């Protein structure tokens, strides 16, 4: 069986992957109601950043990581700096990473309308639901054909049995609620109930605190299926386990609990979330390198260590805070977000965590989600942050340039298959926690570069993506495209809202952005009686000219939002503003060594798009590499946007509400 083969039988509900894109049909302009047709003369639109396209690439990156012959298990790493490139299986992927795929796929399908590889997705979802069919939990299984089940990056080598990573199962629970939203099939809700009940059953609850212990089997804080908990010890410091990210494992289950509570109203899971929070908000878990007292630093949401680990945990806190309307925790989560904005270069959407300005691709999904959630909760207006991230760090965290992937591999060292050495990121030959050499069946060589398109990596400052792709980053980072895309335009009754000047087709508005070539936005009305357009922070309201169907108009301004009223439902709004190149210099700083700068960058921006980024001072990473290069955007200096045919796909009216409110 090859990569394109899938299981032909199984228990996936009838409303399967194709149901995630509504009817499963692409809606052509001629098939729309007369009031929704693209007006004559508007057959072309700007060929500028299309987040839905990156969503489709994300589907390729996710499904490309699967190994159908091994029950659709994902690899962990795509090693790209050798020739030929290869992919690696790793410990804890099934219960640690694959649940994030269950979250991501319904969102990416809905935003893109893509039908690519539905066979692979069907086989994967069948494998996941089959795995969890016994007691509701997804397990990494101890089997002879999986010699990497333990001891390759995670877990004791002398203890090999089935284990369920509880953080991952929290994400699986969230994904099941997304599948239910996307398909309306009650079977997904039943699966969610089974998983939630088992997660409640195995939680250790003592008084007003709750947690999952860390027995040392497989991934951190994982439940042994046969042995059960061999310890009931609660977490006591912020850097426990192989990841050194205690709160990551403590708080990610809340992301499932809170969504299950919103779906069902079952108060037990809100109460359970509160008990997990009671343990994890101790001062020992939250302190930054800021000179404040530990108590004050903790109260203000400062932290150090694993950036993605902390952000993923904070998202769990924020989910609870919003559902429970806990004002103190909402403010604390906002302080955490503002703390993170002090590192890296936020205007580039890059938040570095360690020396040489490394940033895990997972961070891009986390920080985008936090910005949208905080904005929607009324805790600030962070749409400009979202657009900066989407136009820069997010698109470069994802591999989209096949020629660049080929160059990196072809310029790398020739490596025989199964060699006793590997690429820079192959830790099997250098890291004691993973040093087991090459295990039978661990390496995959089939179409690695093609399968890497749409996958995420670590960024190295604002210069390179590191020469690998990591499946956990692919799962988490790609969700950032949906969070940003969903926020572009919203609808409330007969009012359509545009929050960011980015492209999106919707059943109520079509939004077309000429940025970064021209300071122009066109909004095609699909039945709204009033439209609200938020101006970006770089634009001055007094310089924005507005037209409706070619006629100049003066909208009402409410703060940074232009209000167009008295509409009939089929107008074309055009907003134009002068667009200048803005030059700025920024010092790259990282979370864990803030006193050691990682270089100085001279940047040029048009709107929020960085069209040129040059490092002028080396900082900690003085060398050059043959890695995947970033910010090669000379063509964006032009002042005439290229055009393309109108994309045919319009997403269904009901889409996944990833946000808890």
C-alpha positions as CSV (number, residue, x, y, z in Angstrom):
1,X,0.0,0.0,0.0
2,X,1.4,3.4,-0.9
3,X,0.9,6.9,0.5
4,X,-2.3,7.4,-1.6
5,X,-3.9,4.2,-0.4
6,X,-6.5,4.3,2.3
7,X,-8.6,2.0,4.4
8,X,-11.9,1.2,2.7
9,X,-13.9,0.3,5.7
10,X,-14.3,1.8,9.1
11,X,-16.6,3.6,11.5
12,X,-16.3,7.2,10.3
13,X,-19.7,8.9,10.2
14,X,-21.4,9.4,6.8
15,X,-20.8,13.2,7.1
16,X,-17.0,12.7,6.7
17,X,-14.3,14.9,5.4
18,X,-16.2,16.0,2.3
19,X,-18.9,17.4,4.6
20,X,-16.4,19.9,6.1
21,X,-16.8,22.1,3.0
22,X,-20.5,22.4,3.2
23,X,-22.0,20.6,0.2
24,X,-18.6,19.6,-0.9
25,X,-19.1,21.6,-4.1
26,X,-17.1,24.6,-5.3
27,X,-19.6,27.5,-6.0
28,X,-19.0,29.1,-9.3
29,X,-20.0,32.8,-9.8
30,X,-22.7,31.7,-12.3
31,X,-24.3,29.4,-9.8
32,X,-24.8,32.1,-7.2
33,X,-28.1,34.0,-6.8
34,X,-28.3,37.0,-9.1
35,X,-27.7,39.4,-6.2
36,X,-24.5,37.4,-5.4
37,X,-22.9,37.3,-8.8
38,X,-19.6,39.0,-9.4
39,X,-20.4,42.2,-11.3
40,X,-19.4,42.6,-14.9
41,X,-15.9,43.9,-15.3
42,X,-14.9,42.3,-12.0
43,X,-13.8,38.9,-13.4
44,X,-10.3,39.6,-12.0
45,X,-9.1,40.4,-8.5
46,X,-5.7,41.2,-7.0
47,X,-3.3,38.3,-6.8
48,X,-2.1,39.2,-3.3
49,X,-1.9,37.2,-0.1
50,X,-4.6,34.5,0.0
51,X,-4.7,32.9,3.4
52,X,-7.1,30.3,2.0
53,X,-4.4,29.1,-0.3
54,X,-2.0,28.6,2.6
55,X,-4.8,26.6,4.3
56,X,-4.8,24.3,1.3
57,X,-1.0,24.0,1.5
58,X,-1.4,23.2,5.2
59,X,-3.6,20.2,4.3
60,X,-0.8,18.9,2.1
61,X,1.8,19.4,4.9
62,X,-0.4,17.6,7.4
63,X,-1.5,14.7,5.3
64,X,1.9,14.5,3.7
65,X,3.4,13.5,7.0
66,X,1.2,10.4,7.4
67,X,2.4,6.8,6.9
68,X,-0.7,4.9,5.6
69,X,1.0,1.5,6.0
70,X,1.5,2.2,9.7
71,X,-2.1,3.0,10.6
72,X,-1.6,6.5,9.2
73,X,0.9,7.5,11.9
74,X,2.6,10.8,11.4
75,X,6.4,11.2,11.3
76,X,7.9,13.9,13.5
77,X,10.7,15.4,11.4
78,X,11.4,16.0,7.7
79,X,15.2,16.3,7.5
80,X,15.9,18.5,4.5
81,X,19.6,19.5,4.6
82,X,20.9,16.3,3.1
83,X,20.5,14.5,-0.2
84,X,18.2,12.6,-0.4
85,X,16.0,14.2,2.3
86,X,14.2,11.9,4.7
87,X,11.4,11.7,7.3
88,X,11.6,10.3,10.8
89,X,9.2,8.5,13.1
90,X,9.5,9.5,16.8
91,X,8.0,8.7,20.2
92,X,4.6,10.0,21.2
93,X,3.3,11.3,17.9
94,X,0.0,9.4,17.9
95,X,-1.3,10.8,21.2
96,X,0.8,13.9,21.3
97,X,0.7,15.4,17.8
98,X,-2.1,13.7,15.8
99,X,-4.9,15.1,18.0
100,X,-3.8,18.5,16.7
101,X,-4.4,17.3,13.2
102,X,-8.0,16.5,14.2
103,X,-8.3,20.1,15.3
104,X,-6.7,21.6,12.2
105,X,-8.3,19.6,9.3
106,X,-11.9,20.7,9.6
107,X,-10.8,24.4,9.8
108,X,-8.4,24.1,6.8
109,X,-11.0,22.3,4.7
110,X,-13.6,25.0,5.4
111,X,-11.4,27.9,4.7
112,X,-9.9,26.5,1.4
113,X,-12.6,24.3,0.0
114,X,-9.9,21.9,-1.0
115,X,-10.8,18.3,-1.8
116,X,-7.2,17.1,-2.0
117,X,-6.3,13.8,-0.5
118,X,-9.7,13.1,1.1
119,X,-8.8,9.5,1.0
120,X,-5.8,10.1,3.2
121,X,-7.9,12.2,5.6
122,X,-10.6,9.5,5.8
123,X,-8.1,6.8,6.6
124,X,-6.4,9.0,9.2
125,X,-9.7,9.9,11.0
126,X,-10.7,6.2,10.9
127,X,-7.4,5.3,12.5
128,X,-7.8,7.9,15.2
129,X,-11.4,7.0,16.1
130,X,-10.5,3.3,16.1
131,X,-7.6,4.0,18.4
132,X,-9.9,5.8,20.9
133,X,-12.8,3.4,20.6
134,X,-11.8,1.3,23.7
135,X,-12.1,4.0,26.4
136,X,-12.1,7.3,24.6
137,X,-8.4,8.1,24.9
138,X,-5.9,8.1,22.0
139,X,-2.9,5.9,22.8
140,X,0.6,5.4,21.4
141,X,0.7,1.6,21.1
142,X,3.6,-0.7,22.0
143,X,3.9,-2.9,18.9
144,X,6.8,-4.7,17.2
145,X,6.4,-2.5,14.1
146,X,6.8,0.7,16.2
147,X,10.2,0.3,17.9
148,X,10.3,4.0,18.5
149,X,7.2,3.9,20.8
150,X,9.4,5.0,23.8
151,X,12.9,6.3,24.2
152,X,13.2,8.3,21.0
153,X,13.0,11.8,22.4
154,X,10.4,10.9,25.1
155,X,10.1,8.3,27.8
156,X,12.2,5.7,29.5
157,X,13.6,3.0,27.2
158,X,13.0,0.3,29.8
159,X,9.2,0.8,30.1
160,X,7.2,0.1,26.9
161,X,3.5,-0.1,27.0
162,X,0.5,1.8,25.6
163,X,0.3,5.4,26.8
164,X,-2.0,8.4,26.3
165,X,-0.6,11.8,26.4
166,X,-3.2,13.8,28.3
167,X,-2.3,17.2,26.8
168,X,-2.8,15.7,23.4
169,X,-6.1,14.1,24.4
170,X,-7.3,17.5,25.5
171,X,-6.6,18.7,22.0
172,X,-8.3,15.6,20.6
173,X,-11.4,16.5,22.6
174,X,-11.3,20.0,21.2
175,X,-11.0,18.6,17.7
176,X,-14.0,16.3,18.1
177,X,-16.1,19.4,19.0
178,X,-14.8,21.1,15.8
179,X,-15.8,18.0,13.8
180,X,-19.2,18.1,15.3
181,X,-19.6,21.8,14.4
182,X,-18.4,21.2,10.9
183,X,-20.6,18.2,10.1
184,X,-23.5,18.3,12.5
185,X,-23.1,14.6,12.9
186,X,-24.1,13.4,16.4
187,X,-21.5,10.7,16.3
188,X,-18.7,13.2,16.8
189,X,-20.5,14.5,19.9
190,X,-20.8,11.0,21.3
191,X,-17.1,10.5,20.7
192,X,-16.4,13.7,22.5
193,X,-18.5,12.6,25.5
194,X,-16.5,9.3,25.7
195,X,-13.2,11.1,25.7
196,X,-14.3,13.8,28.2
197,X,-15.6,11.2,30.6
198,X,-12.4,9.2,30.5
199,X,-10.3,12.3,31.0
200,X,-12.4,13.1,34.1
201,X,-12.1,9.6,35.4
202,X,-8.3,9.4,35.3
203,X,-7.7,12.9,36.6
204,X,-6.2,13.1,40.1
205,X,-8.4,15.3,42.2
206,X,-7.5,16.4,45.7
207,X,-9.8,19.0,47.3
208,X,-9.8,22.1,45.1
209,X,-6.8,21.0,42.9
210,X,-6.5,18.5,40.0
211,X,-3.8,17.3,37.7
212,X,-2.4,14.4,35.6
213,X,0.8,12.9,37.1
214,X,4.1,12.3,35.1
215,X,5.1,8.7,35.6
216,X,7.8,8.9,32.9
217,X,6.3,6.6,30.3
218,X,6.4,7.9,26.8
219,X,5.6,11.6,26.5
220,X,5.5,13.8,29.6
221,X,2.4,13.4,31.8
222,X,1.0,10.4,29.9
223,X,-1.4,7.8,31.2
224,X,-0.2,4.1,31.1
225,X,-3.1,2.1,29.7
226,X,-2.1,-1.2,31.5
227,X,-0.4,0.0,34.6
228,X,-2.5,3.0,35.4
229,X,-1.0,5.8,37.4
230,X,2.1,4.6,39.1
231,X,2.5,7.9,41.0
232,X,0.0,10.6,42.1
233,X,2.6,13.3,42.5
234,X,1.5,16.7,41.4
235,X,3.7,19.0,39.3
236,X,6.0,21.1,41.5
237,X,8.3,23.1,39.1
238,X,7.9,24.8,35.7
239,X,10.4,22.6,33.8
240,X,9.5,19.0,34.4
241,X,9.8,16.3,31.8
242,X,11.7,16.1,28.5
243,X,10.1,19.3,27.2
244,X,10.7,21.3,30.3
245,X,7.2,22.7,29.9
246,X,5.1,21.7,32.9
247,X,2.2,24.0,32.3
248,X,1.9,23.0,28.7
249,X,0.8,19.5,29.9
250,X,-1.1,20.8,32.8
251,X,-3.3,23.3,31.0
252,X,-3.8,22.0,27.5
253,X,-6.5,19.6,28.7
254,X,-8.5,22.7,29.5
255,X,-8.8,23.5,25.9
256,X,-10.9,20.4,25.5
257,X,-12.7,20.7,28.8
258,X,-13.9,24.2,28.1
259,X,-15.1,23.5,24.6
260,X,-16.9,20.4,25.7
261,X,-18.6,22.5,28.4
262,X,-19.7,25.1,25.8
263,X,-21.0,22.3,23.6
264,X,-22.9,20.4,26.3
265,X,-23.3,22.7,29.4
266,X,-21.8,19.9,31.6
267,X,-20.7,21.9,34.7
268,X,-18.3,19.2,35.8
269,X,-15.8,20.1,33.2
270,X,-15.8,23.8,34.1
271,X,-15.3,22.8,37.7
272,X,-12.5,20.4,36.7
273,X,-10.8,23.2,34.7
274,X,-10.9,25.5,37.7
275,X,-9.2,22.8,39.8
276,X,-6.4,22.4,37.2
277,X,-6.0,26.2,37.3
278,X,-5.8,26.3,41.1
279,X,-2.7,24.1,41.0
280,X,-1.0,25.7,38.0
281,X,-1.3,29.4,39.0
282,X,1.3,28.9,41.8
283,X,4.1,31.5,41.8
284,X,6.7,28.8,41.1
285,X,5.3,28.3,37.5
286,X,5.3,31.9,36.3
287,X,8.3,34.1,36.6
288,X,10.2,36.1,34.0
289,X,13.7,37.4,33.7
290,X,12.6,40.9,34.5
291,X,14.1,41.8,37.9
292,X,10.6,41.8,39.6
293,X,9.9,39.9,42.7
294,X,8.7,36.4,41.9
295,X,5.2,37.1,43.2
296,X,4.8,40.4,41.1
297,X,6.3,38.7,38.0
298,X,3.9,35.8,38.3
299,X,0.9,38.1,38.8
300,X,1.7,39.9,35.6
301,X,2.0,36.8,33.5
302,X,5.7,36.9,33.0
303,X,7.5,33.6,32.2
304,X,10.7,32.1,30.7
305,X,11.6,28.7,29.2
306,X,9.6,27.0,26.5
307,X,7.8,29.7,24.5
308,X,5.3,27.5,22.7
309,X,4.8,25.4,25.9
310,X,3.9,28.5,27.9
311,X,1.7,30.0,25.2
312,X,-0.2,26.8,24.6
313,X,-0.8,26.7,28.4
314,X,-1.9,30.4,28.5
315,X,-4.4,29.7,25.8
316,X,-6.0,27.1,28.1
317,X,-6.2,29.7,30.9
318,X,-7.7,32.2,28.5
319,X,-10.3,29.7,27.3
320,X,-11.4,29.1,30.9
321,X,-11.3,32.8,31.8
322,X,-13.6,33.6,28.9
323,X,-16.1,30.9,29.6
324,X,-16.2,31.5,33.3
325,X,-15.9,35.3,32.9
326,X,-13.0,35.4,35.3
327,X,-11.8,39.0,35.0
328,X,-8.5,38.5,36.8
329,X,-7.5,35.6,34.6
330,X,-8.5,37.5,31.4
331,X,-6.3,40.4,32.4
332,X,-3.5,38.0,33.4
333,X,-3.7,36.3,29.9
334,X,-3.6,39.8,28.3
335,X,-0.5,40.6,30.3
336,X,1.1,37.3,29.1
337,X,0.4,38.3,25.5
338,X,1.9,41.8,26.0
339,X,4.9,40.2,27.7
340,X,5.5,38.1,24.6
341,X,5.2,41.1,22.3
342,X,8.4,42.5,23.9
343,X,10.6,39.7,22.3
344,X,11.7,39.0,18.8
345,X,10.5,41.6,16.3
346,X,6.7,41.7,16.6
347,X,6.2,43.8,13.5
348,X,7.7,40.8,11.5
349,X,5.5,38.3,13.4
350,X,8.6,36.7,14.9
351,X,8.9,36.0,18.6
352,X,12.2,34.3,19.4
353,X,12.7,32.0,22.4
354,X,16.4,31.2,22.5
355,X,19.9,32.1,21.3
356,X,20.3,32.5,17.6
357,X,16.8,33.8,17.6
358,X,15.1,30.5,17.2
359,X,11.3,30.5,17.0
360,X,9.2,27.3,17.0
361,X,6.6,27.3,14.3
362,X,4.0,26.3,16.8
363,X,4.3,29.8,18.3
364,X,2.8,31.4,15.2
365,X,-0.5,29.5,15.7
366,X,-0.6,30.3,19.4
367,X,0.2,34.0,19.2
368,X,-2.4,34.5,16.3
369,X,-5.1,32.8,18.4
370,X,-4.3,34.8,21.4
371,X,-4.5,38.1,19.5
372,X,-7.9,37.2,18.0
373,X,-9.3,35.8,21.2
374,X,-8.3,38.8,23.3
375,X,-9.7,41.2,20.7
376,X,-13.0,39.4,20.5
377,X,-13.2,39.4,24.3
378,X,-12.9,43.1,24.4
379,X,-9.4,43.0,26.0
380,X,-7.8,45.1,23.4
381,X,-7.7,45.7,19.6
382,X,-5.0,43.4,18.2
383,X,-6.1,43.1,14.6
384,X,-3.0,45.0,13.4
385,X,-0.9,42.4,15.3
386,X,-2.8,39.6,13.5
387,X,-2.2,41.1,10.1
388,X,1.5,41.7,10.8
389,X,1.9,38.0,11.8
390,X,-0.2,36.7,8.9
391,X,1.7,38.7,6.3
392,X,5.2,37.9,7.6
393,X,6.1,35.3,10.2
394,X,3.1,33.0,9.5
395,X,3.6,32.7,5.8
396,X,7.3,32.1,6.2
397,X,6.9,29.5,8.9
398,X,5.1,27.4,6.3
399,X,7.1,25.9,3.4
400,X,5.6,27.2,0.1
401,X,8.6,27.4,-2.2
402,X,9.4,24.0,-3.8
403,X,12.4,25.4,-5.6
404,X,13.9,26.6,-2.3
405,X,13.3,23.2,-0.6
406,X,15.0,21.5,-3.5
407,X,18.0,23.9,-3.3
408,X,18.5,23.3,0.4
409,X,18.6,19.5,-0.1
410,X,20.7,19.5,-3.3
411,X,23.3,21.8,-1.7
412,X,23.4,19.5,1.4
413,X,25.7,16.5,1.9
414,X,25.0,13.3,0.1
415,X,23.7,10.8,2.7
416,X,23.3,7.1,2.1
417,X,20.0,5.7,3.2
418,X,20.2,4.4,6.8
419,X,23.5,6.1,7.4
420,X,24.8,6.4,11.0
421,X,24.7,10.2,10.8
422,X,22.0,12.6,9.7
423,X,21.1,16.2,9.1
424,X,21.5,19.0,11.6
425,X,18.1,18.3,13.2
426,X,18.5,14.5,13.3
427,X,19.0,14.1,17.1
428,X,19.3,10.3,17.0
429,X,23.1,10.6,16.8
430,X,23.7,13.5,19.2
431,X,21.0,13.9,21.8
432,X,21.2,11.4,24.6
433,X,17.4,11.6,25.0
434,X,17.0,10.3,21.5
435,X,20.3,8.5,20.8
436,X,19.2,5.1,19.6
437,X,20.6,5.1,16.0
438,X,18.4,4.2,13.1
439,X,15.6,1.9,14.0
440,X,13.9,-0.5,11.5
441,X,11.2,1.3,9.5
442,X,12.0,4.7,11.1
443,X,13.2,6.5,8.0
444,X,11.0,7.4,5.0
445,X,12.3,8.6,1.6
446,X,9.2,8.8,-0.6
447,X,8.5,12.3,-2.1
448,X,9.8,14.0,1.0
449,X,10.1,17.5,-0.6
450,X,6.6,17.4,-2.1
451,X,5.2,16.3,1.2
452,X,7.0,19.1,3.0
453,X,5.1,21.8,1.2
454,X,2.7,23.3,3.7
455,X,4.6,22.0,6.7
456,X,6.1,24.3,9.4
457,X,9.6,24.7,10.8
458,X,11.6,26.7,13.3
459,X,12.6,30.2,12.1
460,X,16.1,31.3,12.7
461,X,15.8,35.1,13.2
462,X,14.4,36.8,10.2
463,X,16.9,35.1,7.9
464,X,16.1,31.5,7.5
465,X,13.7,28.6,8.2
466,X,15.8,25.9,9.7
467,X,16.4,22.8,7.4
468,X,13.7,20.6,8.7
469,X,9.9,20.4,9.1
470,X,8.3,19.4,12.4
471,X,4.9,17.8,12.5
472,X,3.8,19.4,15.8
473,X,4.6,22.8,14.3
474,X,2.7,21.9,11.2
475,X,-0.3,20.9,13.2
476,X,-0.3,24.1,15.4
477,X,1.1,26.6,13.0
478,X,-1.3,26.0,10.2
479,X,-4.2,26.7,12.5
480,X,-2.9,30.2,12.7
481,X,-4.1,30.7,9.0
482,X,-7.6,29.8,10.0
483,X,-7.6,32.1,13.1
484,X,-6.5,35.0,10.9
485,X,-8.7,34.2,7.9
486,X,-11.8,33.8,10.1
487,X,-11.2,37.2,11.6
488,X,-11.0,39.1,8.3
489,X,-14.7,39.6,8.0
490,X,-17.6,38.9,10.3
491,X,-21.4,39.2,10.1
492,X,-24.0,40.3,12.6
493,X,-27.5,40.3,11.2
494,X,-27.5,42.6,8.2
495,X,-24.2,44.2,9.1
496,X,-20.9,43.1,7.6
497,X,-17.6,43.9,9.3
498,X,-14.1,44.0,7.8
499,X,-11.4,43.9,10.4
500,X,-8.3,43.5,8.2
501,X,-7.3,44.4,4.7
502,X,-6.8,40.9,3.5
503,X,-8.5,38.8,0.9
504,X,-11.5,36.6,1.7
505,X,-14.7,35.5,0.0
506,X,-17.7,35.0,2.2
507,X,-21.5,34.6,1.8
508,X,-22.0,38.1,3.0
509,X,-19.0,40.1,1.7
510,X,-16.1,39.5,-0.7
511,X,-13.0,41.4,0.5
512,X,-10.2,42.1,-1.9
513,X,-6.9,43.8,-0.9
514,X,-4.4,45.3,-3.3
515,X,-1.7,45.5,-0.6
516,X,1.2,45.6,-0.6
517,X,1.3,47.0,-4.1
518,X,-1.4,49.6,-3.7
519,X,-3.3,51.1,-0.7
520,X,-6.6,49.8,-1.9
521,X,-9.4,47.7,-0.6
522,X,-12.6,46.6,-2.4
523,X,-15.6,45.2,-0.6
524,X,-18.3,43.5,-2.7
525,X,-21.6,43.5,-0.8
526,X,-23.6,40.3,-0.7
527,X,-26.8,41.4,1.0
528,X,-25.7,43.6,3.9
529,X,-27.6,46.8,4.8
530,X,-24.5,48.4,6.4
531,X,-20.8,47.7,6.3
532,X,-18.1,48.6,8.8
533,X,-14.5,48.7,7.7
534,X,-11.7,49.0,10.2
535,X,-8.7,51.0,9.1
536,X,-5.2,49.6,9.6
537,X,-3.0,51.5,12.1
538,X,-0.6,52.7,9.4
539,X,-3.3,54.5,7.5
540,X,-4.7,58.0,8.4
541,X,-8.5,58.3,8.3
542,X,-8.3,61.8,6.8
543,X,-6.4,60.4,3.8
544,X,-8.7,57.5,3.0
545,X,-11.0,58.2,0.0
546,X,-14.2,56.1,-0.3
547,X,-16.5,55.3,-3.2
548,X,-19.6,53.3,-3.6
549,X,-20.1,52.0,-7.1
550,X,-17.7,54.6,-8.3
551,X,-19.3,57.6,-6.6
552,X,-17.4,59.4,-3.8
553,X,-18.9,59.1,-0.3
554,X,-18.0,60.2,3.2
555,X,-18.7,57.4,5.7
556,X,-19.2,58.0,9.4
557,X,-16.1,57.3,11.4
558,X,-16.4,55.7,14.8
559,X,-12.9,55.5,16.2
560,X,-10.9,53.6,13.6
561,X,-13.9,52.2,11.8
562,X,-15.7,53.6,8.8
563,X,-19.5,53.0,8.7
564,X,-21.4,52.7,5.4
565,X,-25.2,52.7,5.9
566,X,-28.3,52.7,3.8
567,X,-27.0,50.0,1.5
568,X,-29.2,47.9,-0.9
569,X,-27.1,44.8,-0.7
570,X,-25.2,44.6,-4.0
571,X,-22.8,47.6,-3.8
572,X,-19.1,47.8,-4.5
573,X,-17.2,49.8,-1.9
574,X,-13.7,51.0,-2.7
575,X,-11.3,52.5,-0.1
576,X,-8.0,54.0,-1.2
577,X,-5.1,55.5,0.8
578,X,-1.6,56.6,0.0
579,X,1.0,53.9,0.5
580,X,4.5,54.7,1.4
581,X,7.6,52.6,2.1
582,X,8.3,52.8,5.8
583,X,11.9,52.1,7.0
584,X,12.7,50.9,10.5
585,X,15.5,49.3,12.4
586,X,14.9,46.6,15.1
587,X,17.0,44.6,17.4
588,X,16.2,40.9,17.7
589,X,15.9,39.8,21.3
590,X,15.0,36.4,22.7
591,X,12.9,35.3,25.7
592,X,15.5,33.4,27.6
593,X,18.6,35.5,27.0
594,X,17.2,39.0,26.7
595,X,20.5,40.7,27.4
596,X,22.2,39.0,24.4
597,X,20.8,40.5,21.2
598,X,20.5,38.3,18.2
599,X,21.3,40.9,15.6
600,X,20.0,44.1,14.2
601,X,17.7,44.2,11.2
602,X,17.0,47.0,8.8
603,X,13.4,46.6,7.5
604,X,11.2,48.1,4.8
605,X,7.5,47.9,5.0
606,X,4.5,48.7,2.7
607,X,1.6,48.6,5.0
608,X,2.2,45.6,7.3
609,X,4.1,43.7,4.7
610,X,7.9,43.5,5.1
611,X,9.2,43.8,1.6
612,X,12.9,43.8,2.6
613,X,14.7,42.6,5.7
614,X,18.5,42.8,6.0
615,X,20.6,41.9,9.1
616,X,23.1,44.6,9.6
617,X,24.7,43.4,12.9
618,X,25.2,39.6,13.4
619,X,24.6,39.2,17.1
620,X,24.9,35.6,18.4
621,X,24.4,33.8,15.0
622,X,27.3,35.2,12.9
623,X,27.4,32.4,10.3
624,X,25.5,32.0,7.0
625,X,23.7,28.8,6.1
626,X,22.3,27.2,3.0
627,X,18.9,27.1,4.7
628,X,15.4,28.1,3.5
629,X,15.7,31.9,2.9
630,X,13.1,34.4,4.1
631,X,11.8,37.8,3.0
632,X,12.9,37.6,-0.7
633,X,10.2,40.0,-1.8
634,X,11.8,42.4,-4.3
635,X,8.7,42.1,-6.6
636,X,6.6,43.7,-3.9
637,X,8.2,47.0,-4.5
638,X,6.0,47.5,-7.5
639,X,3.0,49.8,-7.3
640,X,0.6,47.8,-9.5
641,X,-1.0,44.6,-8.1
642,X,-0.9,41.5,-10.3
643,X,-4.4,40.2,-11.1
644,X,-6.0,36.7,-11.2
645,X,-9.4,35.2,-11.9
646,X,-12.0,35.4,-9.1
647,X,-11.5,32.3,-6.9
648,X,-14.6,30.1,-7.3
649,X,-14.9,28.8,-3.8
650,X,-17.2,30.5,-1.2
651,X,-17.2,28.9,2.2
652,X,-20.4,27.7,3.9
653,X,-22.3,30.2,6.0
654,X,-21.7,28.1,9.2
655,X,-18.0,27.6,9.9
656,X,-16.1,26.2,12.8
657,X,-16.2,28.5,15.8
658,X,-12.8,27.7,17.3
659,X,-13.3,30.5,19.9
660,X,-15.2,29.6,23.0
661,X,-17.7,32.4,23.1
